[in-house]
Amino acid sequence: MRVHLNSTGARVAGAILIAVLLFLAGSALIEGYSSAFSIRAMLVLACLLAVACVGQTLTIIIGGIDLSIPFVIGFANVVAAQLYGDGMNFVLVCAIVGVLALGIGALNGAISAGLNLHPLIVTLGIGTIVQGAVLVWTRGFPSGSAPEAVTKFVSIGGSVGPIPVPWLIPAFIALSVVIIVVLNRTPYGRRLFALGSNPRAAALALINPLRMWIVTFALSAFFAAVAGVLLLGFTGSAYGDVGQPYLFQTIAAVVIGGTALVGGRGSFLGTVAGAVVLTQINTLLIGLGLQPSLVQAALGLVIIVLVSLYGREAHVRATI
């Protein structure tokens, strides 16, 4: 057996180191970068991105990819705002949005695995259909907003008792612990890694690939919908394209954090570190005075460089 040098643990540590170095660079170059408000703002933005990255982490580990995430984010954002604006109870609104998102994700997984089609094409197609359906429903003019409780939950100026951070941050920490435990200590997590590492061997171990793909992509869409609802509270109004920046950022954060694009290896802790890295890069570029268009171009270049460094590796089966 050959030793694989770029282990997931080493790459998670590398992502954390990059985040620390970026913070030190930002503190040295930009006045106020390390202020309490700035740190809270970056943590909130990183948490929102990381929530959207939950599903991307799972789908990439299983050997797929989910390009419908930004479209589902926009769908959840608009539908939640519209239904709540029409007077529906917000708990019921969230239940409806969650069930619809699970159905969208399950359809992605069923078509990809059942018809043996590449998920990149399937999820992009389904996501485009979802976006079109929302545009037809709202006639291109979404309305509505989030309840005050959701806004306070994600507000940068919020606090958890005496702790000056919004409830989003401790809630996300708790969610991260649950996801890490699920990935490392449950039958679902073991089957996920097994299927991503070697689908044929997983089938011989009586792992049902169709069921796993349906469940995994359903979870991906569900967490994308959660991100969409949280973004509704963060921005204060509905916007169908609110998820577009997350198209490549979710993939980049996952890969920077040590998850192999070829599947079979990954860590959600690394994904969180990757989300922090991307958030700091974006904040650093804006703080240096770059125009929005140049920020997007520079961020895209950074993503390409980081993914090219982290994403080129042999499949797990090739390292044995």
Secondary structure by P-SEA (a helix, b strand, c coil): cccccccaaaaaaaaaaaaaaaaaaaaacccccccaaaaaaaaaaaaaaaaaaaaaaaaaaacccccaaaaaaaaaaaaaaaaaaacccaaaaaaaaaaaaaaaaaaaaaaaccccccaaaaaaaaaaaaaaaaaaaaccbbbbbbcaaaaaacccccccccccccaaaaaaaaaaaaaaaaacccaaaaaaaaaaacaaaaaaacccaaaaaaaaaaaaaaaaaaaaaaaaaaacccccccccccaaaaaaaaaaaccccccccccaaaaaaaaaaaaaaaaaaaaacccaaaaaaaaaaaaaaaaaaccccccccccc
